[in-house]
Every structure is written in C-alpha cells, then in structure tokens.
Amino acid sequence: VLVLEMGMSHPGELSRLIEIAPPHLGVLTNINYQHAAFFPNLEAIAEAKCEMFKSPQMEKGIFHLQTEQFAGVRALNLPKTWVHLKDPRADYTLQNIEVTPPFTESHFQENFLQAVAVSRHFGLSWEEIERGARQLKPYDHRFQKLEKRGILFIDDAYNASPVSV
C-alpha cells in the first residue's frame, strides 16, 4: 500500500496527479478556506478536490461527513464511507470504533477515524489498528504542547494557514 498526499492550489492539479499515480482509494478530510487563494468559493474548492475521485481505478471514497453538503461530493458515483466524531449517520465515529484514539484534539481524532476507515477497508483487524495507534504521535509543530514556567504553549505552525491555526 502506497499512501500519497495529493495537494492542490489550483483547479486541475489533482487531475494531473491522478494521471501520474491513479489512486484506488481516496480520502477527503475536509473542505475549507485553506485553499481559497485561487478559488472563488468553497464549492469550487470541493469540485477541485473531487478530481481525485475520478481516477479510473477508484474503488471507494472516504469522506468527512461535513463534505456531504457540497454538490461535487454528492455527484460522485462511487461507494462512500463517512466519518464524523459523533454524528450517528457516519459509518465511523468515536463511539462505534473498537480502538482508543491516541489523540484528544478533535482535528487529530477526525484524521485518525479516516485512517481507521482506510485500515478496515484493507482488512486490518481492530487489534492490529489498536497496536498501530499506540505508536502514533504528532509531527513537530503539529499541536505540540510545550510548558514553560507554568504557561502552556501550543505550537501548531506546521504548514500554518490561517484556517489551520
């Protein structure tokens, strides 16, 4: 299994990337304004992100439930798995998985749930996922907590767009 992050800043960039490395499984974490520089609105960002799911080899998409509001996501004709921290409409929530997330921050937990959905898609057992989860830790500058003289500092400067901060 090869995991690739396919980033984009302009319409058409993901289409080019799927020509180079056509995915079989796609994960759409969220849609927000961190990519807004070259798009008129969130719907246009969603449409561009959905280019990934037009890979000829695409078998399934894993989506944050927040993305169902976008026409580009709804128009995709492929099996969809939905992830959300609490919403019972989602296939994977914190309440219905058999694994303890290694993070308490909601944005890490959402990404973790999507990783769980990918793992289950590839047939990993709950025990295998739990074993792997115990080894996870954030990257440097990704919600790193530093305490100095009784003050808690949170360094979340990695790739820090205004939305991510």
N, C-alpha and C positions, 0 to 999 in steps of 0.2 A: 504494500500500500504506500503510495506516494501522496503526501499532503502538500498542497500548494496554496499559498495565499495569492489570490488574483486581485490585485488592487487596481483602482481606476481613478482617473481625474476628469476624463473627457468621454463623451459618448463614443462607442465603437471600440474602446480599448479592450474590454473583456472579450468581444468577438474575435479580436486578433489573438488574444491569449488562448482562447479555446481552440483556435487553429493550430497553435503550437503544441498545446498539451490538453487534448479534449478530455474533460472530466466525465466520470461515470456517476458521481455523486456530488451534489452541490449543497453548500451551507450558506444561508443568508442570515447573518446575525441580526442586523437592523438596518434601518434606513433613516438617516438624519442629515443634518446640515454640514457634517464634516467634509462632504464632497461638493459643497454648494458653489464654489468659485466659478465653475463653468457650466452650471445648470440653472434654469430659471426657477425651479421649484422641486419639492420632494418627489412629486410624481415622475418628473424627468429623471431624477436620480434612481428611483425604483426601476424605471424602464431600462436604464443603462445597466444596473446591477443584474437584471433578469437576463441579459445577454448570455451570462454564464450557463443558464439552464437550456440554452438552445444547442448545446453540444449534441452531435449525432449519437454519442454513446451514453448520454444522460439517462440514468435509470430512475433517479429519485431526487427530490429536493428536501432539505431540512430547513425549516423556516422558524424564525421567532414569530410568535403569534401576532405581534404588533404589525408585521408586514402584510397581513391579510387585507388591510384597508386599501392597499394600492392596486390599481387596475392591472398593472404589469404582472404582479404576483398572481392575482386571481385568474388571469388569462393563460397562465402556464398550464399546458396539458401534460401533466406528469404526476405520478404519485407524490403526495406531500406528507411530511411528518411535521407536526407543530410542537414548538417548545415554548413554555412560559413558566415563570417561577411559581405562580399559584393558580392561574386560570384553569378550571377543570375541563374546559374544551380542548386543551392541549394534550397531545399524546404523552409528553414528558413534562412533569412538574416536580418540584422538590418533594411533594407529598407522595408521589407514586413511583419513585425510583428506589431501588434497594441498595443505594450507595450513599455514603456520607460525603457531601461536598467538602473539599479541603479548604474552601474559602468562605468567608462570611459576607464579603462585599457582593452586592446584587449583580453588578456587571460581570464579575468573575463567575458567579453562580450560573448566570444565563449562558455564558460561553461553555461552562462545564456541562450543563444539560445538553447542549448541542453536541459536545464531544461524546456524551453518553449515548445519544441517539445514533451517532455515527458508529460507535463501538458495537451497539446492539445490531445495527444493520449488517455489520461484518461478522456477526455471530459470537462476539465475546460474551462470556458469562458474567453475571453480576459479581462473582468472586474475582474474576480477572480485572474487571473495571475497578473494583474496590482496591485491589492490590496496586494498580497503576495510580489511582487517585492519591494514595498515601505518599507517592513520590513527587507530586506536583508542588511547585512553588512559583510565585510571580517572578517575572524578569525584573532586572534592575530598572528602576524608575517607573515601574508599574505598580502604583499604590503601595510603595514601600513605606513602612512606618518606622520613623526614627524618633527616639525620645532623647531630648537634651534638656537638662536642668528642669525636669518636670513638665516640659512642653512637648506635646506630640506633633511632629511634623509629618505630613504625608507628601511624598514625592511621587507625583503621577505625571512627570514631564516627558515620558517616552512618547514620541510622535504626538505631541500635545497640541491638538487643535482646540479652539475654544469649547467645542461640544465635549470633547474627551476630558478636558479639565473640569 
